[in-house]
Amino acid sequence: VQLQASGGGLVQAGGSLRLSCAASRRTSSNNGMGWFRRAPGKEREFVAGISWNGASTTYADSVKGRFTVSRDRAKNTVYLQMSSLKPEDTAVYYCATSRTSYSSSNYSQYNHWGQGTQVTVSS
């Protein structure tokens, strides 16, 4: 499975961006998906996850209420709608495929990763 993340860019604080993650294979539609991010000098952190059918979503406390994860199984694509962006959201964002039908905040539960897309939020 190859994952292609896109949609990053430069935005002012308070603005919005939508990230997309397109998977190369239909079989990924049976797997949970996750979004992670890594800011300069910091560890990779879980942002949001979604189950195989979209019925279950999870979020890091730092983004809860501001970010929304969704998926279109017919298009093999997962989205991360980011609103009310803050400078501390600046990071490279990665999408990943879970080993199971559900997402996890543990990055070791993911076996395929996209190349990352840069999100920069200016103050």
C-alpha positions in Angstrom: 0.0 0.0 0.0 1.3 3.4 -0.9 -0.1 6.5 0.8 0.1 10.0 -0.7 -0.6 12.8 1.7 -1.4 16.3 0.3 -3.1 19.6 1.3 -0.5 21.1 3.6 0.6 24.7 3.3 1.0 28.0 5.1 -2.0 29.4 6.9 -2.5 32.1 9.5 -3.6 31.3 13.0 -7.3 30.8 13.1 -7.4 29.5 9.6 -8.3 26.1 8.1 -6.7 23.4 6.0 -7.9 20.0 4.7 -5.4 17.3 4.4 -6.0 14.3 2.1 -4.4 10.9 2.1 -5.0 8.7 -0.9 -4.2 5.0 -0.7 -3.0 3.0 -3.7 -4.9 -0.1 -3.0 -8.5 -0.9 -2.2 -7.6 -3.3 0.6 -6.7 -0.3 2.7 -10.4 0.4 3.0 -10.6 -2.5 5.4 -8.0 -1.0 7.7 -8.1 1.8 10.3 -6.2 4.9 9.4 -4.4 7.4 11.4 -2.9 10.9 11.2 0.3 11.7 13.1 2.5 14.8 13.2 6.1 15.7 14.0 7.1 19.2 14.9 10.7 20.3 14.8 12.6 19.0 17.8 9.6 17.0 19.0 8.5 13.4 19.0 6.0 12.1 16.6 2.5 12.4 18.1 -0.9 10.9 17.3 -3.4 13.4 16.0 -6.5 11.5 14.9 -7.7 8.1 13.8 -10.6 6.5 12.1 -11.9 2.9 11.9 -12.3 1.0 8.7 -15.9 2.0 8.2 -15.6 5.5 9.6 -17.9 4.7 12.6 -15.3 5.2 15.2 -12.9 8.2 15.4 -10.4 9.2 18.0 -8.5 12.5 18.6 -5.6 13.8 20.6 -6.8 16.1 23.3 -4.8 19.0 21.7 -6.9 18.9 18.5 -10.3 17.7 19.8 -13.0 20.0 18.7 -10.8 21.6 16.1 -9.9 18.7 13.8 -12.2 16.2 12.1 -11.1 13.0 10.5 -13.2 11.3 7.8 -12.8 8.8 5.0 -14.3 8.0 1.6 -13.8 4.3 1.2 -14.9 4.4 -2.5 -12.0 6.7 -3.2 -9.6 5.0 -0.8 -9.0 8.5 0.7 -8.9 9.7 4.3 -9.2 13.4 5.2 -8.2 15.6 8.1 -10.1 18.8 8.3 -8.2 21.2 10.5 -9.9 24.4 11.8 -8.9 27.1 14.3 -5.3 26.4 13.6 -2.7 27.5 16.1 1.0 28.0 15.6 1.6 24.9 17.8 -0.1 22.9 15.1 2.9 23.5 12.8 4.4 20.2 11.9 4.8 17.6 9.2 1.6 15.6 9.1 1.7 11.9 8.2 -1.1 9.5 7.4 -0.7 5.8 8.1 -2.6 2.5 7.7 -3.4 0.5 10.8 -2.6 -3.2 11.0 -6.2 -3.7 12.1 -9.6 -2.5 11.3 -9.4 0.2 13.9 -7.0 3.1 14.6 -4.7 3.4 17.5 -2.7 6.2 19.1 0.3 3.9 19.1 2.4 4.4 16.0 3.8 0.8 16.1 0.3 -0.3 15.2 0.7 1.2 11.7 2.5 -0.6 9.0 2.3 1.8 6.0 3.2 5.5 6.1 2.8 8.4 3.7 5.6 10.8 2.9 4.2 13.6 5.0 2.9 17.1 4.2 4.1 20.3 5.8 1.6 22.4 7.7 2.8 25.8 8.9 0.6 28.1 11.0 1.8 31.7 11.3 0.9 33.9 14.3 
